[in-house]
């Protein structure tokens, strides 16, 4: 016989088992099944970011926050309402079956030395759920080739008085890194029905230690890009070595990809993909022509590398 209990205990059990701890709880659904489901989801998502199967971010922002993920959950409502005044001897009385549709998004921003991830309910169609939980897992890597680290977070949980808006936030220490986020979220109806869904893993973001997104640029002539070769574990030198190879690079670029006009070149800086201050060389493959405005943005981003 399955015993009813709060949704947050179901998901908390899954997280604790996954990360090496265990708490014995009574569950509405098979806890082992849920643990396996979440573990499989994390394994799949880790493989995606490691193998470069996720696109780099074309970041969408709202209110200054990076939108990590969004989605929809459908929750069935049937049985006795937990918020009703039914007496125990009236427990046979069932409310008509209804459906609740929840839309959510996860936003990310910088707060007090941390990357903060906030779970929002954007809309509730139908009876409001009794409880909402989210387990957000943040995957980080020093380059697009990995290796991937799994960053567990505390469980986001709210029971009762569920409305639209922020449900809760979790934080991980801010650092310059490639990252993507995934996990699971779920809800419990007032009648005790539970539904879980994976948090769809979004594209890979590259952010500096202030959670500023890298201002990606792709050269339309050579098709080289400023982001893909980057690593986030370079050591800063005492000072940047001098460089006077602009004209030599222009000559080699024109010979390799076709001659560009003098006006084209005058509107561009020569960017070291790995900056000299972080050990970058003057090798042709480390250089990229970047429009002046774009180069300013990239240089500004590296100030908080």
N, C-alpha and C positions, 0 to 999 in steps of 0.2 A: 504494500500500500504506500503510495507516495504522499508525503506530508507537505503541506504548503508552508512556505517561508519566503522571506524577502528576496527579491531579484538580486540585490547586491551581494548576498551570501553565495549565490550560485556562481556569479562571475568572479567574486573574490577567491573562491575555492580554486577556480581554473587558473587564476593568476598566481596564487601561492604555490600550487602544485608545479606549475610551469617553471617557476623561478626558485624551486628548492625548498619551499616550506609547505606545511600542510595543516589545515584546520578541518576537523570533522564536523560536517553540517548535514542536516537533512535537506534533501533537494526535491524540487518539483520535477526536475528532469534528471536524467542520468548524468551525474557529475563526471564520470570517466569519459562519457561520450563528448561532453562539452570540453573537457581538458584536451582530448585528442583533436577536437575541431579547432580550438584556438592554437594549439601547438602546430597543427598542420598549416593553419593560416600564416603563422609567423615564419615557418620554414619556407613556405612558398614565397612570401614577400621578401624574405632575406635573399632568396635565390634570384628574385627579379632584380633587385638593386645591384647585387654582385655581378650578375651577367649583363648589366647594362640594358636590360629589356625595357626599362622605364624611360620615357622621354625626359630630357632636361626641361626645367620649368619655363613655361611662358606665363609668368606669375599673374594671377588675378588677385587684386586686393580690395578689401572693403573696410572702411574706417581705419585705414593704416595697417590692417592686419592681412597677412598672407593667408589665402584660403587654402587649407591643406586638403580637405576632402568635403564632400557633401553627398547626400543620399536620402532615400525614403525607406521607411519601415511601416509595415502593415501589421496591426495587432488586433486579434480577435477578442471580443468581449462577450462572455457568456457565463452565467452562474450568479451566485450571490454577490452583491456589491459590498466591498469591504467598508465603504463609507456610509452604508445604509444603517437603519435602525432595526433591522430584522432581528428577531429573537431566535435562539438556537432551535426551538421547536418549529420555526418557520423556514428552516434551511432548505426545505424541498422547493421553495419558491424560487424560480429562476427568472432573471431579467431576459428580455428578448435579445437574441444575438445581434450584436452590432460590430462595426469595424472602425478602428481608429487608424488614421494615416498620419504618420509623423515625418516631417522633413527636417533635416539637420544640416549643419555645417560645422567644421572645425576651423578656427582661426588661430594664427600663430603670430606673436609679436615679442618684442624684447621688454623685459621687466626686471629691474634690479639685479642685473648680472645673470639672468636666466632667459632661455627661450620658454615662453609661456604658451601653452596650448589650451584653448577654451572650447568647450563643447556647447553649441547653441541649438536650441529647438527653434526653427524658423516658423513652423506652422503646426497646428493640431486640428485635424478634421475628425470630428466624432468625440466621444467621451474622453476626457483627459486621462492619461494612464495614472496608475497608483505610484509607480516608481520608474525611474530612468537611471541607467548605469552606462558608463563608457570606460573601456580599458584601452588607453592609447599607448602604442609601442612606437618608439622613435628609433629608426635605423640610421646610424652615422657611419661614414667612411672617409678616409683621408684623400681618396681619389676615386674616379669612376671605375677603377679596376679593383676596388676593395682594399683591405678586408672590411667586412661589415661588423659593427658592434651593435648589440641589442641593448637599448636603454629602457628599462622598465620604468613605469610611473605609478603613482598612487591611483587607486580606483576613484573615478568621478562617480558620485552617487547622490541622488536626491529622492527622498521618499515623501509623498504627500504634497499637495498644493503645486502640482506640476503646471507651469504656464510656459508660454514662449519666452525666449530670451536665453541668457547664459545659465546653463545648468551647473557648471563648475569648471575649474581650471587645474592643470598640473604643470609642473615646471621641470626642465632639465638644465644643467649648467650651460651657459652660452659659451661657444667656442667657434672658431672658423672651421667649417665642415661641410661636406656634402651630406644631405640627409633626406629621408622620406619618412612618412608616418603611416601607420596602419593600426590594426587591432580589431576589437569587437565592440559593439554597443548593443543594448537591449532595453526592453521595457516590460513591465508587468501591469496588466489591466487590474481594475478594481475588483474583478471577479477571480483573479489569481492566474490568468493565462499569461504565459511568458513567451517572448519571441526574441531571438538573437540574430544579428546580422554582422558580417564582416565590415569593418571600416575600409572602404575602397582606398587602396594606396595610391596617392597622387604622384605627380612627377618628382624627379629628384631636384631638390633645391641646393644651391650653393650660397651660403651666407657667411658673413664675417662675424666677429665676436659681438657686434651690436645688432645682429639679425638683419643686416642690410643685404638685400639680394644682389648677387653679382650682376652688373650691367652687361649682359652677354652681347657680343658683337661678332658677326660673321662677315668676312671680307667677300664681296660679290665676285671678285676676279679670281682669287686663288682658292676660295671656298674654305680657307682656314678659319678656325674660330678661336676666340680668346679664352674660352672656358674649359673645354674638354681636356686639355693637357695639364690643367692645374692640379697641384697637390696642396693640402692644407697643413702640412707638417714641416714646411721649410723653416730654416733658422735665419733670422735677420742678421746681416753683417753690420759691422760698425759704421760703415759708410758705403755709398754706392760707387762702384768703379766708374771712371770717366768713359765716355764713348763718343767717337767722332766718325762713325761708319755709315751715316745716313746716305751719302751719295753712292757708296759701294753697294748698299742694299738696293737702292733704286735701280741701279744698273743691272744687278742680278735679277731683280723682280721683273723688270721689263723684258729681259732676255728669256726668262722662264715662262712668263704668262702673257706676254705681248705688251707693247709700249703703251703707257698711259700718259696723258697730256701733262704739261707743266702745271696747269690749273688744278688738275686732279691731285697732283702731289702736294701742291701748296696748301691744299685744304686738309692735309693729313699729317699726323705725327707717326713716327715709327715706334711701335709698342713692343717692348720685351714681354713676351707671354709669361715667362718666369722672370719677374723683375730682377734687375741686377742687384738690388739691395738684399734679395733673397737667394742669391747665388746663380742668377740667370746669366747665360753666356751671350756673346754676340753672334752665335751661329745663325745662319740664314733661317733655319727651321724654327728658331725661337723668336723670330721677328715678324711683325704683322703691321701693315698700314691701317691706321684707324683714324676716322674723321676727328677733328680737333675736339668737338663737343663730347664725343663718345670716349675719347682718350682721357679727358678730364674726369668723367664719371668713374672710369676704371681706376685711375690713379687715386681718386678720393676713396674708393672702396678699399684699396690696399692700405690706406692709413690706419684702418682698424682690423687689419689682418692679424 
